[in-house]
């Protein structure tokens, strides 16, 4: 597969070897995610001790979780992130133009796949994010959903599952694995799994996989695309009054 950044620095194999910090970060991420997926209802009383409001309690837990994993991820990927930022800095116009293009392509692909699989259906993850955004200040939401969360997910699902794992497995296998696992993460806890629910996350994952590989495994470019998509979603939710959002959801259902 070709790369859009033809004159990127020579590959540095040592940057794509799994480290002890990688295993620690992924282990923490998987352990906590599995704990909440399996025993989330049992942990609810404990979460409510953080705040009587379930939404605020959920925000606090997510901030602590993604903040802790984010620090580890940044420490593990700091050299790759620094290198990739330097590469993008040499092509500022490419970066500024292609990030919104990639987001639009993601939205178009999502719309096409959902249209082919049936009526629009919201996911539990989408409902939770919407409730979170509507009740928490933008100054608190943006660091979690736009800055920290996307970096953690790009580090795990692109940098580790493709950048590093492709040294051991076929890159196409890694791309499929990255897309499927990324979608699976976002539908954990979904009571009814249908294609219209799954497709938006498959489309997003596939687009992020494409831009990551297309730019020569540039972690920061895929991160910026992911962050831009999340920022657009946050702005969209804040811009639409809750009453109108409920009416739109009723029309779509």
Phi, psi and omega per residue, in radians:
X1 nan 2.298 -3.090
X2 -1.259 2.958 3.133
X3 -2.146 2.504 3.135
X4 -1.352 -0.384 -3.117
X5 -1.798 1.380 -2.977
X6 -1.099 -0.579 -3.053
X7 -1.787 0.586 3.117
X8 -1.129 2.754 3.096
X9 -1.031 2.721 3.130
X10 -1.014 2.517 -3.139
X11 -0.970 2.524 3.106
X12 -2.073 1.639 -3.027
X13 -0.950 -0.579 -3.098
X14 -1.129 -0.385 3.121
X15 -1.346 -0.214 -3.074
X16 -2.030 0.431 2.989
X17 -1.736 2.400 3.114
X18 -1.151 2.356 -3.138
X19 -1.962 2.941 3.093
X20 -1.074 -0.590 3.123
X21 -1.192 -0.605 3.052
X22 -1.052 -0.855 -3.112
X23 -1.110 -0.676 3.126
X24 -1.126 -0.778 -3.118
X25 -1.122 -0.847 -3.140
X26 -1.140 -0.691 3.128
X27 -1.054 -0.774 3.111
X28 -1.130 -0.765 -3.118
X29 -1.065 -0.856 -3.114
X30 -1.163 -0.735 -3.091
X31 -1.086 -0.819 -3.113
X32 -1.217 -0.733 3.125
X33 -1.082 -0.732 3.123
X34 -1.168 -0.654 3.134
X35 -1.057 -0.801 -3.128
X36 -1.279 -0.514 3.106
X37 -1.225 -0.647 -3.065
X38 -1.543 -0.710 -3.019
X39 -2.168 0.540 -3.099
X40 -1.040 -0.723 -3.121
X41 -1.180 -0.582 3.132
X42 -1.241 -0.463 -3.123
X43 -1.512 -0.146 -3.076
X44 -0.971 -0.815 3.115
X45 -1.042 -0.629 3.117
X46 -1.179 -0.694 -3.140
X47 -1.138 -0.636 -3.100
X48 -1.204 -0.240 3.055
X49 -1.255 -0.410 3.077
X50 -1.253 -0.621 3.124
X51 -2.850 2.470 3.093
X52 -1.168 -0.329 3.107
X53 -1.533 2.047 -3.107
X54 -1.009 -0.612 -3.124
X55 -1.178 -0.773 3.121
X56 -1.148 -0.676 3.095
X57 -1.087 -0.754 3.122
X58 -1.104 -0.701 3.102
X59 -1.075 -0.782 -3.116
X60 -1.064 -0.757 3.141
X61 -1.146 -0.765 3.134
X62 -1.114 -0.678 3.130
X63 -1.131 -0.772 3.111
X64 -1.118 -0.747 -3.110
X65 -1.144 -0.983 -3.098
X66 -1.204 -0.544 3.088
X67 -1.127 -0.801 3.121
X68 -1.130 -0.821 3.124
X69 -1.152 -0.624 -3.138
X70 -1.098 -0.681 3.103
X71 -1.100 -0.768 3.114
X72 -1.138 -0.728 -3.127
X73 -1.122 -0.733 3.130
X74 -1.137 -0.699 3.102
X75 -1.126 -0.681 -3.107
X76 -1.263 -0.610 -3.029
X77 -1.890 0.247 -3.009
X78 -1.054 -0.687 -3.111
X79 -1.218 -0.706 3.092
X80 -1.157 -0.767 -3.139
X81 -1.075 -0.740 3.130
X82 -1.116 -0.775 3.116
X83 -1.086 -0.779 -3.088
X84 -1.184 -0.601 3.065
X85 -1.137 -0.666 3.113
X86 -1.134 -0.667 3.113
X87 -1.123 -0.815 -3.131
X88 -1.140 -0.568 3.141
X89 -1.145 -0.417 3.107
X90 -1.403 -0.209 -3.132
X91 -2.306 1.065 -3.027
X92 -1.072 -0.685 -3.114
X93 -1.187 -0.674 3.073
X94 -1.025 -0.806 -3.099
X95 -1.125 -0.824 -3.086
X96 -1.156 -0.578 -3.105
X97 -1.470 -0.750 -2.990
X98 -1.349 -0.408 3.097
X99 -1.119 -0.923 3.084
X100 -1.130 -0.569 3.087
X101 -1.085 -0.749 3.130
X102 -1.127 -0.685 3.111
X103 -1.122 -0.787 3.111
X104 -1.080 -0.750 3.111
X105 -1.059 -0.676 3.104
X106 -1.099 -0.759 3.136
X107 -1.143 -0.708 3.124
X108 -1.148 -0.780 3.119
X109 -1.083 -0.724 3.104
X110 -1.056 -0.820 -3.129
X111 -1.072 -0.719 -3.140
X112 -1.144 -0.801 -3.109
X113 -1.162 -0.710 3.121
X114 -1.153 -0.707 3.136
X115 -1.106 -0.555 -3.123
X116 -1.391 -0.327 -3.031
X117 -1.878 -0.084 3.081
X118 2.332 -3.033 -3.118
X119 -1.126 2.669 -3.130
X120 -1.091 2.319 3.079
X121 -2.334 2.278 3.101
X122 -1.375 2.595 3.122
X123 -1.675 2.862 3.076
X124 -1.085 -0.673 3.120
X125 -1.084 -0.761 3.132
X126 -1.099 -0.731 3.128
X127 -1.121 -0.711 3.135
X128 -1.138 -0.753 3.124
X129 -1.113 -0.735 3.137
X130 -1.082 -0.768 3.117
X131 -1.104 -0.682 -3.140
X132 -1.116 -0.829 -3.095
X133 -1.129 -0.652 -3.096
X134 -1.247 -0.361 -3.062
X135 -1.952 -0.121 -3.094
X136 -2.081 2.512 -3.130
X137 -1.050 2.509 3.085
X138 -0.985 -0.548 -3.127
X139 -1.156 -0.365 3.089
X140 -1.694 -0.552 -3.098
X141 -1.265 -0.778 -3.057
X142 -1.014 -0.798 3.108
X143 -1.020 -0.623 -3.103
X144 -1.370 -0.930 -2.992
X145 -1.523 -0.366 -3.062
X146 -1.907 -0.547 -3.059
X147 -1.800 -1.040 -3.006
X148 -1.385 -0.892 -3.078
X149 -0.950 -0.913 3.134
X150 -1.051 -0.635 3.140
X151 -1.152 -0.764 3.121
X152 -1.039 -0.803 -3.090
X153 -1.210 -0.654 3.101
X154 -1.213 -0.646 3.073
X155 -1.053 -0.803 -3.076
X156 -1.348 -0.902 -2.968
X157 -1.466 -0.405 3.094
X158 -1.881 -0.992 -3.049
X159 -1.124 -0.799 -3.110
X160 -1.429 -0.863 -3.035
X161 -1.291 -0.370 3.088
X162 -2.006 -1.003 -3.068
X163 -0.984 -0.810 -3.083
X164 -1.640 -0.734 -3.084
X165 -1.190 -0.452 -3.128
X166 -1.200 -0.184 3.000
X167 -1.267 -0.305 -3.097
X168 -2.015 -0.490 -3.134
X169 -2.133 2.806 3.053
X170 -1.004 2.400 -3.046
X171 -1.116 -0.545 3.115
X172 -1.177 -0.664 3.073
X173 -1.095 -0.730 3.134
X174 -1.130 -0.675 3.138
X175 -1.134 -0.754 3.112
X176 -1.127 -0.775 3.135
X177 -1.052 -0.753 3.134
X178 -1.074 -0.799 -3.110
X179 -1.124 -0.809 -3.083
X180 -1.181 -0.793 -3.122
X181 -1.183 -0.611 3.088
X182 -1.092 -0.773 3.106
X183 -1.146 -0.716 -3.121
X184 -1.069 -0.673 3.122
X185 -1.003 -0.685 -3.023
X186 -1.493 -0.062 3.087
X187 -2.045 0.183 3.061
X188 -1.071 2.279 -3.116
X189 1.588 0.000 3.119
X190 -1.294 2.132 -3.102
X191 -1.214 -0.775 -3.138
X192 -2.058 2.020 -3.115
X193 -1.694 2.061 3.111
X194 -2.274 2.821 -3.135
X195 -1.061 -0.741 3.105
X196 -1.055 -0.492 3.083
X197 -1.312 -0.695 -3.067
X198 -1.345 -0.605 -2.977
X199 -1.026 -0.732 3.137
X200 -1.010 -0.637 -3.122
X201 -1.370 -0.572 3.028
X202 -1.145 -0.714 3.123
X203 -1.129 -0.759 3.127
X204 -1.134 -0.790 3.124
X205 -1.087 -0.739 -3.132
X206 -1.129 -0.696 3.130
X207 -1.146 -0.747 3.136
X208 -1.165 -0.645 3.065
X209 -1.088 -0.788 -3.115
X210 -1.066 -0.864 -3.077
X211 -1.179 -0.551 3.116
X212 -1.124 -0.853 -3.121
X213 -1.257 -0.702 -3.099
X214 -1.078 -0.562 3.138
X215 -1.616 0.334 3.107
X216 1.319 0.668 -3.126
X217 1.056 0.832 3.130
X218 -1.545 1.800 -3.090
X219 -1.044 -0.716 -3.048
X220 -1.266 -0.515 3.091
X221 -1.194 -0.815 3.110
X222 -1.116 -0.591 3.079
X223 -1.114 -0.780 -3.129
X224 -1.120 -0.660 3.098
X225 -1.133 -0.792 3.128
X226 -1.079 -0.794 -3.131
X227 -1.124 -0.693 3.133
X228 -1.131 -0.703 3.100
X229 -1.099 -0.781 3.122
X230 -1.137 -0.683 3.118
X231 -1.102 -0.724 3.104
X232 -1.060 -0.749 3.132
X233 -1.118 -0.733 3.138
X234 -1.123 -0.795 3.127
X235 -1.074 -0.717 -3.133
X236 -1.079 -0.764 -3.118
X237 -1.189 -0.731 3.134
X238 -1.188 -0.531 -3.060
X239 -1.347 -0.440 -3.102
X240 -1.720 2.178 3.113
X241 -1.020 2.531 -3.122
X242 -0.949 -0.641 -3.126
X243 -1.112 -0.732 3.136
X244 -1.203 -0.646 3.104
X245 -1.068 -0.744 3.118
X246 -1.105 -0.691 3.116
X247 -1.142 -0.703 3.106
X248 -1.100 -0.726 3.138
X249 -1.155 -0.612 3.109
X250 -1.194 -0.622 3.104
X251 -1.187 -0.676 -3.109
X252 -1.285 -0.490 -3.040
X253 -1.392 nan nan
